[in-house]
Amino acid sequence: MTAEKQPSTIDSHVGHRIKVRRTLLRMSQGKLGDRLGVTFQQVQKYEKGASRVGAGQLFEIAKILKVEPNFFFEGLIEHGQPEAGFAEAQSMLAPIGIEETVEGMALHRAFARIRSKKMRRRIVELVTTIADSLSD
């Protein structure tokens, strides 16, 4: 028996960026799959990095998600590593900010709907207090 193949760093990164953008647009995996002519299960595999996205398919995904194809590679190669070869640099991912997580996007959307400046300040204070208590 062969060991289960793990997704490459690049495939995982591209898949994550697909998921981030799709979620930001509030598009289901099924809808993206329908537009691509694949099943929602195939979209899941792309997003997990379990299936590699071909160049033509990635170009179509970019059009559907209204981004340039290079969007899916942003943050992949760590800058400031001139001595590292391309193969070495490929495994270095830039840190992902909260705005690039599903939870971060949901928090952003909900927070943006709150019109009261006073309430927004209180929420920031609450989250800051929670974060500070967890870091002790």
C-alpha positions in Angstrom: 0.0 0.0 0.0 1.2 3.5 -0.7 0.9 6.3 1.8 -1.8 8.9 1.1 -0.4 11.7 -0.9 -0.3 15.0 0.9 -1.3 18.2 -0.9 1.7 20.4 -1.9 2.2 23.7 -0.2 1.3 25.5 -3.5 -1.8 23.5 -4.1 -3.0 24.1 -0.5 -2.3 27.9 -0.8 -4.1 28.2 -4.2 -7.0 26.2 -2.8 -7.2 28.4 0.3 -7.2 31.6 -1.8 -10.0 30.1 -4.0 -12.0 29.4 -0.8 -11.3 32.9 0.7 -12.5 34.7 -2.5 -15.5 32.4 -3.0 -16.6 33.0 0.6 -16.1 36.7 0.3 -18.4 36.7 -2.7 -20.9 34.5 -0.7 -20.8 32.0 -3.5 -21.5 28.3 -2.7 -19.1 25.5 -3.8 -22.0 24.2 -5.9 -22.5 27.5 -7.7 -18.8 27.7 -8.5 -18.8 24.1 -9.6 -21.8 24.7 -11.9 -20.1 27.6 -13.5 -16.9 25.5 -14.0 -18.7 22.4 -15.1 -17.5 20.3 -12.2 -19.2 19.0 -9.0 -19.1 20.8 -5.7 -17.0 17.9 -4.5 -14.4 18.8 -7.0 -14.4 22.4 -5.8 -13.9 21.0 -2.3 -10.9 19.1 -3.5 -9.5 22.2 -5.1 -10.0 24.2 -2.0 -8.3 21.6 0.2 -5.4 21.3 -2.2 -6.2 17.6 -2.7 -6.7 18.2 -6.5 -4.4 20.4 -8.4 -6.1 23.1 -10.4 -5.0 23.3 -14.0 -3.9 26.5 -15.6 -7.0 26.8 -17.8 -9.3 25.9 -14.9 -7.6 28.5 -12.6 -8.0 31.1 -15.3 -11.8 30.3 -15.4 -12.0 30.4 -11.6 -10.3 33.8 -11.7 -12.9 35.2 -14.2 -15.8 33.8 -12.2 -14.4 35.1 -8.9 -13.6 38.5 -10.5 -9.9 38.5 -9.7 -6.6 38.4 -11.7 -5.1 34.9 -11.8 -2.1 36.1 -9.8 -4.5 36.6 -6.8 -4.2 32.9 -6.1 -0.4 33.1 -5.7 -0.2 36.2 -3.6 1.7 35.6 -0.4 3.2 32.3 -1.6 6.8 33.2 -1.9 8.4 35.0 1.0 10.0 38.2 -0.1 13.5 39.1 1.1 14.9 35.7 0.4 17.2 36.4 -2.6 19.6 33.6 -1.6 16.9 31.0 -1.7 16.2 29.3 -5.0 12.7 29.2 -6.3 12.1 25.6 -5.2 13.2 26.4 -1.7 11.1 29.6 -1.5 8.0 27.9 -2.7 7.4 26.3 0.7 7.5 29.6 2.5 4.1 31.1 3.0 3.4 34.6 4.1 1.3 34.7 7.3 -2.4 34.7 6.7 -4.2 37.7 8.3 -7.6 37.4 9.9 -9.1 39.1 6.8 -8.1 36.1 4.8 -10.0 33.6 7.0 -13.6 32.6 6.7 -14.2 33.7 10.3 -12.4 37.0 9.7 -14.6 37.8 6.7 -17.7 36.9 8.6 -16.7 39.1 11.5 -15.9 41.9 9.1 -19.3 41.7 7.3 -21.2 41.6 10.6 -19.1 44.4 12.2 -19.7 46.6 9.1 -23.4 46.3 9.5 -23.3 47.9 13.0 -24.0 51.6 12.5 -23.4 52.8 16.0 -19.9 54.1 16.5 -20.3 53.7 20.3 -21.3 50.0 19.8 -18.4 49.3 17.5 -16.0 50.8 20.0 -17.5 48.6 22.8 -17.1 45.5 20.6 -13.5 46.3 19.9 -12.9 46.8 23.6 -14.6 43.4 24.3 -12.5 41.6 21.7 -9.3 43.2 23.0 -10.2 42.2 26.6 -10.8 38.6 25.5 -7.6 38.5 23.4 -5.6 40.0 26.3 -7.0 37.4 28.8 -6.0 34.6 26.5 -2.5 35.7 25.9 -1.6 35.8 29.7 
